[in-house]
């Protein structure tokens, strides 16, 4: 298999990776954390649901566009904790899924 594989091989790797119990657990934890953060930002900052979800995803993925930022002390303190926990969890999920994609992409 050449480096990178085919698109169908990568898609196969993603599907197989998402069937792996460890990847499923990390995905569930990541989604649960994003959901909790969305609720927290809604309550702490008074943001619309879509803005709270958007900020939760942008923050955990380390994109940080800068168009939204917490204004309250509670929101800022929550964000510090969310970043410390969330980035590690998100990277663990992405790493586990990537590992499965690489392992399974050539098996198709």
N, C-alpha and C positions, 0 to 999 in steps of 0.2 A: 504494500500500500504506500502510495506517495504521501509526503507530508501534507497534512490538512484534510486528506480524504475527500470524498465527494459529498455534496450537499445531502444526498439521501443517506449516506453513511453517518453523517453528523446527526441528522434527524433521528435515525435509528438509535444512535448512542444516547440522545436526549431521552427518548421514550424508555429505553432500557434503564437508563440512569434513574429516571423518575419512578421506576418499579423497585428500586433498591431500598430496603427498609431504612438504612441509615440516612439516605438522601431524603426519604419521605419524612422522617422525624425532623431533620434539619429544616426542611421546607415548612412543615407544620409549625415549628417553633418560630421561624422567621415571619410567617404570615400572622401568627398570633401576636407577636411583638409589634408588627406594623399595625395591626388592628387596635391593640392597646394604646399605642402611641397616637393613633388617629383620634381615639376617644379622648385621650389626655389633652391633646392640642385643642380639640373642640371645646372642652371644658375650661382649660386654663387660659387659652388665648381668645376664645369666642369665635374662632375661624369657622367658615362654612365647612361642611363635611369634605367636599372635594379638595379644598385648600389644605385641610388637616391631613388627608390621605396623601396628597401630593407632597407636602413637606416631609411627612414620615418616610416616604419612599426615597425622595431626593437626599434626605439626610443619611439614611442607612446605607444607601448606595454610594455615599461620599461624593455626590455630584455637586451639591451646594450651589445652586444658581444665584442665590442671594436676593431673590425677589420677595421672599418671605423670611421673617426672622421673629423669634419670640420677643415680646415686649415686656411681659410680666416677669417678676423674679421667679415665680413658680414655674413658668414656662422655660426660663433659662436654666434653672436647676434640673428640671426634668430632662431637658435636651442634653445636658452634660452626662447624666446617667444613661440616657437612651443611646448616645453615641458610644459610650464605653462598652455597653453590653451589645448593642445592635450591630456595630461594625464587625465585631468578632464573630457573631452568629451569622451574619450575611456572608462574610468571607468564607466561613466554614462550609456553609451550604454551597456557595459557588465553587469552592474547591472540590468538594465531594462530587458534585454534579459534573464538573469538568473532568475529573478523574474517570468517572464512569463513561463519559462521552469518548474519551481517548481509548479506554479499554474496549468499548463495544463498537466503535465506529468501524473497525476493521473486520468485525465478525459477520457483517451483513451478507 
